[in-house]
Amino acid sequence: MRRALVYIACGVVFGMAGLVLAQQALGPKQPRPTGIKTLMDQALNETVNGKPGRIVLVELKEAPQAASKPHRHPGPVIGYVLEGELEVQVDNGPVKRYQRGDVWFEPARALHRVNRNPSKTKPARFLAFMLLTQDDHQLVLPPH
């Protein structure tokens, strides 16, 4: 029971830290996401790069035309569009448009150059599944 409470407390702390970092990564003149919610932050029995692993699942809601500045994530990410559309560019790949039900992959520390909701009227909602080590305290890293 005590261990579960520690994991829940860590999840809340890491979720709030991720929210603050994601908001800082957004451009000052661009619409902000309408919401970021940590759905799961769980320690794993498996290791990642020889360290204890953890998985984080975050739901993001982006207002019409909201976009983030280029950034990285410490571990691999799988994105899944729940509603609306997103334009995504990873590293030097092409900008791709994803719609409801579409999935994309970002390798660990890849440069997430573009992440924007291209719609002028409809919000977008998507999930980000992140595989991390328990030592990774930031979900969003600067582009350099």
C-alpha positions in Angstrom: 0.0 0.0 0.0 2.8 2.4 1.0 4.6 1.6 -2.3 1.5 2.4 -4.3 1.1 5.7 -2.6 4.8 6.6 -3.4 4.2 5.7 -7.0 1.1 7.8 -7.2 2.8 10.8 -5.5 5.7 10.4 -8.0 3.3 10.3 -10.9 1.6 13.5 -9.7 5.0 15.3 -9.3 6.3 14.1 -12.7 3.0 14.9 -14.4 3.0 18.5 -13.1 6.7 18.9 -14.0 5.9 17.6 -17.5 3.0 20.1 -17.8 5.2 23.0 -16.8 8.0 22.0 -19.2 5.6 21.5 -22.1 4.0 24.9 -21.5 7.5 26.5 -21.4 8.3 24.7 -24.7 5.4 26.5 -26.5 6.0 29.6 -28.4 4.9 32.9 -26.7 2.5 34.0 -29.5 1.0 30.6 -30.2 -2.1 29.2 -28.7 -1.4 27.0 -25.7 -2.7 23.4 -25.4 -6.0 23.4 -23.7 -4.9 20.5 -21.4 -2.2 18.1 -20.5 -3.1 15.1 -18.3 -0.9 12.3 -17.0 -3.0 9.1 -17.3 -0.2 6.7 -16.2 3.2 6.9 -14.6 4.3 3.4 -13.6 7.5 1.8 -12.6 8.4 -1.3 -14.6 10.1 -4.5 -13.6 12.0 -4.3 -16.9 15.1 -2.2 -17.4 15.7 0.5 -20.0 19.3 1.0 -21.0 20.3 -1.1 -18.0 18.3 1.1 -15.5 15.0 0.5 -13.9 12.3 1.5 -16.4 9.0 3.4 -16.3 6.2 4.1 -18.7 4.3 7.4 -18.9 1.1 8.0 -20.7 0.1 11.6 -21.3 -3.1 12.9 -22.9 -2.7 16.3 -24.6 -5.4 18.6 -26.0 -4.3 21.3 -28.4 -6.4 24.3 -29.3 -6.8 25.2 -33.0 -3.5 26.2 -34.5 -1.6 25.5 -31.3 2.0 24.4 -31.8 5.1 23.6 -29.7 8.6 24.7 -30.2 11.2 22.1 -31.2 12.0 19.7 -28.3 13.2 16.2 -27.5 12.1 13.4 -25.2 14.5 11.3 -23.2 13.0 8.0 -24.3 11.1 6.7 -27.3 7.6 8.0 -27.8 4.5 6.6 -29.6 1.9 9.2 -30.5 -1.8 8.3 -31.2 -4.4 10.8 -32.4 -7.7 10.5 -30.6 -9.5 13.6 -32.2 -8.7 16.2 -34.9 -5.4 16.4 -36.8 -1.8 17.0 -36.0 1.2 17.9 -38.2 4.4 16.2 -36.9 8.0 16.3 -38.0 10.7 14.1 -36.4 14.4 14.9 -37.0 14.9 15.6 -40.7 11.9 13.6 -41.9 9.0 15.1 -43.8 6.1 17.0 -42.0 3.3 14.4 -41.8 -0.3 15.0 -41.1 -2.0 12.5 -38.7 -5.7 12.1 -38.2 -7.9 10.2 -35.8 -6.6 6.7 -35.3 -3.1 7.4 -36.8 0.1 6.6 -34.9 3.7 7.9 -35.2 7.0 7.0 -33.5 9.8 9.2 -32.2 13.1 7.5 -31.3 14.7 8.5 -28.0 16.2 12.0 -28.1 15.0 12.6 -31.7 14.3 16.2 -32.5 10.6 16.8 -32.5 10.7 19.7 -34.9 7.0 20.2 -35.6 4.0 19.4 -33.5 1.0 21.6 -34.4 -2.8 21.5 -34.8 -3.3 22.8 -38.4 -7.1 23.3 -37.9 -8.4 26.9 -37.6 -11.5 25.7 -35.8 -11.2 22.2 -34.3 -9.1 21.1 -31.3 -6.9 18.1 -31.4 -6.5 15.4 -28.8 -3.7 12.8 -28.7 -1.9 10.4 -26.5 1.9 10.2 -26.0 3.3 6.9 -24.7 6.8 7.4 -23.3 9.3 4.7 -22.3 11.8 6.1 -19.8 14.1 5.2 -17.0 13.2 6.0 -13.5 16.1 8.5 -13.5 14.4 10.5 -16.3 12.7 13.4 -14.4 11.9 15.6 -17.4 9.5 14.5 -20.1 10.4 17.3 -22.4 14.0 18.3 -23.2 15.4 21.3 -25.0 16.2 20.9 -28.7 20.0 21.1 -28.2 
